[in-house]
Amino acid sequence: MAQMHHACVLDPKCVQKLVLSSHEAKKFAYCPYSHFPVGAAVLTRDGKIFSGCNVENACYPLGICAERTAIQKAVSEGYKEFRAIAIASDLQDDFISPCGACRQVMREFGTNWDVYMTKPDGTYLLRTVQELLPASFGPKDLQKIK
Ligand code: THU
């Protein structure tokens, strides 16, 4: 049977703090080309929060999303086990949804953790990495070659 993944239950205070951190991080977005600010905040297994924003570039393809900024900040400080990530944008009527590249980068660090896709009013849609990127390719697949 396929392995099931469930969103882990985070204390509501903890969720609120993570969501707020993603909205705070959005204020630092460097997005002079898209004018589309995004913030993200990742919660490590041991309760630390790393936040990030999108950082664009005059050479357009070099721009990086908020989610990857946050994850790379965490990993580069020695944290690679995550409970959740919250994402924030200025879209009033839509829950911000992570791009495919960011889903793959999340997946690198496991499929069984939570993605809070938020609106500016703090409401959110909750999905696991597994739900956002089913049938994914990951680190273990590289070890299957004979
Ligand atoms: N962006 C993110 O940072 N995260 C998302 O989830 C969606 C898109 C950024 C990339 C680019 O700087 C701008 O938003 C417009 O695509």
Residues whose N, C-alpha, C, O or C-beta is under 5 A from the ligand:
A	BS01	THU	S34 F36 V38 N54 E56 G63 I64 C65 A66 E67 S97 P98 C99
